[in-house]
């Protein structure tokens, strides 16, 4: 097992190119199951979750090849299995995204109940309820979801009781193969949902309204394999923006989409950052010391829950007290205890975290509890006095491509080392 060691206190300056979005690539890879053919993906991030999804597709009979850096091909001419085993699914919640396309193409699917980060309850009951609305039979047996639609799926109106990104994506893919029109109400509006809809339309589907809370899918059209580039990762972009903010640094982030980060940008400006942007780049200059701000997470286009921990790290050294309200996941404050080990002054009560800024954090031994918590500890370590050892960084590798190498190139003293339990 590896750890990340950071010698803090260095101002970051330079340019970082943003990788493709994990949360866009995963549903796009799942969508290859909808029809036979050879798909070509570019700008694919080199991440553990991508590797897991590729193994899952291969287990079903797809031929997956990494052609070069960032280029993947997926040939789904033959599908031999419709089962996603526990050994793969337990590590990644997004594996449930194969349910919709398998139901649409084969009329059946069997997957283990998914795992992933332990940041709160993220049941797939909304997915299953939606599939049932479209005519699927669902049974839960021995930790597996058995789904079947022997007579095919039929378009219906589906209302999500809660906004769900993967639920919207899963139902959208299933509805593409259904007869008639499906309407998804209270649908997720995230850029990753819009990207998937664009890919499906390029394949021959008819989807309207993606990016709004009402998506209309006219199903039953013939689909074909396509070539497509994965959109930039807005959370990686936001994480490097936070790194510039906490170190008083200046970073130019290229290959990103500033339009997808408006809520994050506005809060960083409120913290005292200066931000300039173009169509596919951002420049962030951090303040001498961040100003306190209040933040509440909510589904897109509001402030993203996936940036809450990184924003908290910045606010631990703000000149005043900030209040953070986590409205999406009930257990997404596990990084608080680790930040306190570094000298942060944080009071956590229910959905709220009261962050009293301190002048300086101190390096410490800390442990990552989930993907974004890992990133927050990296951000905090960049500004802390002394050495910070971030353990259990396998979480980090699920969502950040070579983050230590990118930070090192812009002035951070950071290294990956084997974790042998000591210094």
C-alpha positions in Angstrom: 0.0 0.0 0.0 1.2 3.5 -0.9 1.1 6.8 0.9 1.6 10.4 -0.2 4.2 12.5 1.7 4.0 16.3 1.5 6.4 18.9 2.8 4.0 21.9 3.0 4.4 25.6 2.8 5.4 26.0 -0.9 3.6 28.4 -3.2 2.3 26.6 -6.3 2.9 28.2 -9.7 2.7 26.8 -13.2 0.4 25.0 -15.6 -1.6 21.7 -15.2 -3.5 19.9 -17.9 -6.8 18.5 -16.7 -7.7 14.8 -17.3 -10.9 13.4 -18.7 -13.8 13.0 -16.2 -14.1 9.7 -14.5 -17.8 10.3 -13.8 -18.4 10.9 -17.6 -16.2 8.0 -18.8 -17.8 5.3 -16.6 -21.4 5.6 -17.9 -20.1 6.1 -21.4 -18.2 2.8 -21.2 -21.3 1.1 -19.8 -23.3 2.5 -22.8 -21.2 0.4 -25.2 -23.2 -2.6 -24.1 -26.3 -1.1 -25.8 -25.3 -2.3 -29.3 -22.7 -4.3 -31.2 -19.7 -2.5 -32.7 -16.3 -1.0 -32.0 -16.3 2.1 -29.9 -13.3 4.5 -29.7 -12.8 6.8 -26.6 -10.2 9.5 -26.3 -9.3 11.6 -23.2 -9.9 8.6 -21.0 -8.3 9.1 -17.5 -5.9 6.5 -16.2 -7.7 5.5 -13.0 -8.5 2.5 -10.9 -12.3 2.9 -11.5 -11.8 2.9 -15.3 -9.7 -0.2 -15.0 -12.5 -1.9 -13.0 -15.2 -0.9 -15.5 -13.0 -2.3 -18.4 -12.6 -5.6 -16.5 -16.4 -5.7 -16.0 -17.0 -5.2 -19.7 -14.4 -7.8 -20.5 -16.1 -10.3 -18.1 -19.2 -9.9 -20.2 -17.5 -10.7 -23.4 -16.4 -7.2 -24.7 -12.9 -6.8 -26.1 -11.3 -3.8 -24.4 -7.9 -2.4 -25.5 -5.8 0.5 -24.4 -4.5 1.7 -27.7 -2.3 4.5 -26.3 -2.4 7.1 -23.6 -6.0 8.2 -23.1 -7.3 6.1 -26.0 -9.5 3.1 -25.4 -11.4 0.8 -27.8 -14.3 -1.3 -26.8 -15.7 -4.0 -29.1 -19.1 -5.2 -28.0 -19.9 -7.4 -31.1 -20.3 -10.4 -28.8 -21.7 -10.4 -25.3 -21.4 -13.8 -23.6 -22.6 -13.0 -20.1 -25.0 -10.6 -18.4 -23.6 -10.9 -14.9 -21.5 -8.5 -12.9 -19.7 -10.4 -10.1 -19.2 -9.3 -6.5 -15.5 -9.3 -6.8 -15.6 -6.4 -9.3 -18.8 -4.6 -8.2 -17.9 -4.4 -4.5 -15.2 -1.8 -5.2 -17.1 0.6 -7.4 -20.7 1.8 -7.2 -20.8 2.9 -10.8 -20.8 -0.7 -11.8 -24.5 -0.6 -11.4 -24.6 1.4 -14.7 -24.5 -1.8 -16.7 -28.0 -2.8 -15.6 -29.8 -0.4 -17.9 -27.9 -1.1 -21.1 -28.0 -4.9 -20.5 -31.8 -4.8 -20.0 -32.2 -2.8 -23.1 -30.1 -5.1 -25.3 -30.4 -8.5 -23.8 -33.6 -8.2 -21.7 -31.8 -9.5 -18.6 -29.0 -8.7 -16.2 -27.6 -9.9 -12.9 -25.3 -7.7 -10.8 -24.1 -7.8 -7.3 -25.2 -4.9 -5.1 -22.6 -2.2 -5.6 -19.9 -0.9 -3.2 -17.6 2.2 -3.4 -16.8 5.0 -1.0 -18.5 4.8 2.4 -19.8 8.4 2.3 -23.4 7.7 3.1 -26.4 5.7 1.9 -26.6 5.6 -1.9 -29.1 2.9 -2.5 -30.0 1.9 -6.1 -33.7 1.5 -5.2 -34.5 4.5 -7.4 -32.9 2.8 -10.4 -34.8 -0.4 -9.7 -38.1 1.4 -9.3 -37.5 3.1 -12.6 -36.8 -0.2 -14.4 -40.0 -1.6 -12.9 -41.9 1.4 -14.3 -40.5 0.4 -17.7 -41.8 -3.2 -17.3 -38.7 -5.0 -15.9 -39.1 -7.7 -13.2 -36.7 -7.2 -10.3 -35.7 -9.7 -7.7 -33.0 -9.3 -4.9 -31.4 -12.7 -4.1 -28.3 -13.5 -2.2 -26.8 -10.0 -2.6 -27.6 -9.8 -6.3 -30.1 -7.8 -8.4 -31.8 -10.1 -10.9 -33.5 -8.0 -13.6 -35.4 -9.3 -16.6 -37.7 -7.9 -19.3 -38.7 -11.0 -21.3 -41.3 -8.9 -23.3 -39.0 -5.9 -23.7 -39.1 -2.5 -22.0 -41.9 0.0 -22.7 -41.6 3.8 -22.4 -43.3 5.4 -19.3 -43.1 8.4 -17.1 -40.5 8.0 -14.3 -40.3 10.4 -11.4 -37.2 10.3 -9.2 -38.0 11.0 -5.5 -34.5 12.3 -5.1 -32.1 13.7 -7.7 -29.8 10.8 -8.7 -27.0 11.1 -11.3 -26.4 7.4 -11.9 -30.1 6.7 -11.7 -30.8 9.3 -14.4 -28.0 7.8 -16.5 -29.1 4.2 -16.0 -32.7 4.9 -16.8 -31.7 7.0 -19.8 -29.8 4.0 -21.2 -32.6 1.6 -20.6 -35.1 3.9 -22.1 -33.1 4.1 -25.4 -33.9 0.4 -25.9 -37.6 0.7 -24.8 -40.6 0.9 -27.1 -42.2 4.3 -27.1 -41.5 7.5 -25.1 -40.0 7.7 -21.6 -40.0 10.9 -19.6 -37.7 11.3 -16.7 -38.9 13.9 -14.2 -36.7 15.4 -11.5 -33.7 14.2 -13.5 -30.1 15.1 -12.6 -28.7 18.0 -14.5 -25.0 17.3 -14.2 -22.6 17.9 -17.2 -21.8 14.1 -17.1 -25.5 13.4 -17.8 -25.5 15.8 -20.7 -22.3 14.2 -22.1 -23.9 10.7 -21.9 -27.1 12.0 -23.7 -24.9 13.5 -26.4 -23.1 10.2 -26.9 -26.3 8.3 -27.1 -27.7 10.7 -29.6 -24.6 10.4 -31.7 -25.2 6.6 -31.6 -28.7 7.2 -33.1 -30.9 7.7 -30.0 -33.4 10.5 -29.7 -33.0 12.2 -26.3 -34.2 15.7 -25.6 -33.9 17.9 -22.5 -30.6 16.5 -21.0 -29.2 19.2 -18.7 -32.7 20.0 -17.4 -34.8 18.2 -14.8 -37.1 16.8 -17.6 -35.5 14.4 -20.1 -37.5 12.9 -22.9 -36.3 9.7 -24.6 -38.0 8.3 -27.8 -36.8 4.7 -27.7 -36.5 1.8 -30.0 -34.1 3.4 -32.6 -31.3 1.5 -34.2 -27.9 2.3 -32.5 -24.4 2.2 -33.8 -20.9 2.4 -32.3 -19.2 5.8 -32.2 -16.0 7.6 -31.5 -16.1 10.2 -28.7 -13.8 12.3 -26.5 -14.5 12.3 -22.7 -15.2 15.7 -21.3 -12.8 17.3 -18.8 -13.0 16.4 -15.1 -14.6 19.4 -13.3 -13.8 18.0 -9.8 -10.1 17.5 -10.6 -10.2 21.1 -11.9 -11.8 22.3 -8.7 -9.3 20.4 -6.6 -6.3 22.2 -8.3 -8.2 25.5 -7.9 -8.4 24.8 -4.2 -4.6 24.0 -4.2 -3.8 27.4 -5.7 -6.1 29.1 -3.2 -4.6 27.5 0.0 -1.0 28.1 -1.1 -1.5 31.7 -2.3 -0.3 30.3 -5.7 -1.0 30.9 -9.3 -2.1 28.0 -11.5 -3.2 27.9 -15.1 -5.5 24.9 -15.7 -5.8 23.8 -19.3 -8.1 21.4 -21.1 -11.0 22.1 -18.6 -14.5 23.5 -19.0 -15.0 26.6 -16.8 -18.7 26.6 -17.6 -19.1 23.4 -15.5 -17.5 25.1 -12.4 -19.4 28.3 -11.9 -20.5 27.6 -8.3 -17.0 26.6 -7.3 -15.5 29.7 -9.1 -17.9 32.1 -7.4 -17.0 30.7 -3.9 -13.3 30.9 -4.6 -13.7 34.5 -5.7 -15.6 35.1 -2.4 -12.6 33.6 -0.6 -10.3 36.2 -2.2 -9.1 34.4 -5.3 -8.6 36.1 -8.6 -9.9 33.9 -11.5 -9.6 34.5 -15.2 -11.0 32.1 -17.8 -11.4 31.2 -21.4 -13.4 28.5 -23.2 -11.0 25.7 -22.1 -8.7 27.2 -19.5 -8.7 28.8 -16.0 -6.1 30.9 -14.2 -6.4 31.0 -10.4 -4.4 33.3 -8.1 -4.8 32.6 -4.4 -5.0 35.3 -1.7 -2.5 35.9 1.0 -5.1 34.4 3.3 -8.5 33.1 2.4 -11.7 35.0 3.5 -14.3 33.0 5.3 -17.4 31.9 3.3 -20.5 29.9 3.9 -21.1 26.9 1.6 -24.1 24.6 1.1 -23.8 21.5 -1.2 -26.7 20.6 -3.5 -27.1 18.9 -6.9 -25.7 20.7 -10.0 -25.6 23.6 -10.8 -25.2 24.3 -7.0 -22.0 23.8 -5.1 -21.0 20.1 -5.7 -20.7 17.7 -2.8 -17.6 16.3 -4.5 -15.8 19.7 -3.7 -17.0 20.1 -0.1 -13.9 18.5 1.5 -11.4 20.4 -0.6 -13.2 23.7 0.1 -13.2 22.9 3.8 -9.4 22.4 3.6 -9.0 25.9 2.2 -11.3 27.4 4.9 -9.3 25.8 7.7 -6.7 28.6 7.2 -9.3 31.4 6.5 -9.3 34.7 8.4 -12.5 34.0 10.3 -15.3 31.4 10.7 -17.1 29.6 7.9 -20.2 27.4 7.9 -20.4 24.4 5.6 -23.7 22.6 5.1 -23.6 19.1 3.5 -27.1 18.5 2.0 -26.4 15.6 -0.3 -24.7 12.8 1.8 -25.2 12.2 5.5 -21.8 10.8 6.2 -19.4 13.1 4.2 -17.6 14.7 7.1 -15.2 11.8 7.8 -12.2 14.0 6.8 -13.0 16.4 9.7 -11.2 14.2 12.3 -8.1 14.0 10.0 -8.0 17.8 9.4 -8.2 18.3 13.2 -5.1 16.2 13.5 -3.4 18.8 11.4 -4.6 21.6 13.8 -7.8 22.6 12.1 -10.5 24.1 14.3 -13.8 22.4 13.1 -17.0 21.7 15.0 -19.2 19.2 13.3 -22.9 19.1 14.2 -25.4 17.2 12.0 -25.3 18.6 8.5 -23.2 21.6 9.5 -19.5 22.0 10.0 -18.3 25.3 11.7 -14.7 26.0 10.5 -12.8 28.5 12.5 -9.7 29.5 10.5 -6.3 29.1 12.0 -3.1 30.8 10.9 -1.3 27.6 10.0 -1.9 23.9 9.8 0.7 21.4 11.0 1.9 18.3 9.1 0.6 15.1 10.6 -0.1 11.4 10.0 -3.5 11.3 8.5 -5.7 8.6 6.9 -7.9 8.9 3.8 -11.4 7.6 4.3 -12.8 8.2 0.8 -11.9 9.7 -2.6 -12.6 13.4 -2.0 -11.4 13.2 1.6 -8.1 12.0 0.2 -8.0 15.1 -2.0 -8.8 17.4 0.9 -5.9 16.0 2.9 -3.5 16.6 0.0 -4.8 20.2 -0.3 -4.4 20.8 3.4 -0.9 19.2 3.4 0.3 21.6 0.7 -0.2 24.5 3.1 0.8 22.8 6.4 4.0 23.4 8.2 6.2 20.2 8.2 5.5 16.8 6.7 2.0 15.4 6.1 1.7 11.6 5.5 -1.6 10.7 3.7 -2.2 7.0 4.1 -4.7 4.7 2.3 -4.3 6.7 -1.0 -5.8 3.8 -3.0 -9.0 6.0 -2.6 -7.1 8.8 -4.4 -6.2 6.5 -7.3 -9.8 5.9 -8.0 -10.4 9.5 -9.1 -7.2 11.4 -9.6 -4.7 10.7 -12.4 -1.1 11.0 -11.1 -2.0 13.9 -8.8 1.4 13.9 -7.1 3.2 14.2 -10.4 1.1 17.1 -11.5 1.5 19.0 -8.2 5.3 18.3 -8.2 5.6 20.0 -11.6 4.1 23.2 -10.2 6.3 23.5 -7.2 4.9 21.1 -4.5 7.3 19.0 -2.4 5.3 15.8 -2.7 6.1 12.1 -3.3 4.5 8.7 -3.4 6.1 6.1 -1.2 5.5 2.6 0.0 3.6 2.7 3.3 5.5 0.5 5.8 3.7 1.9 8.8 6.5 4.2 10.0 8.1 7.4 8.7 
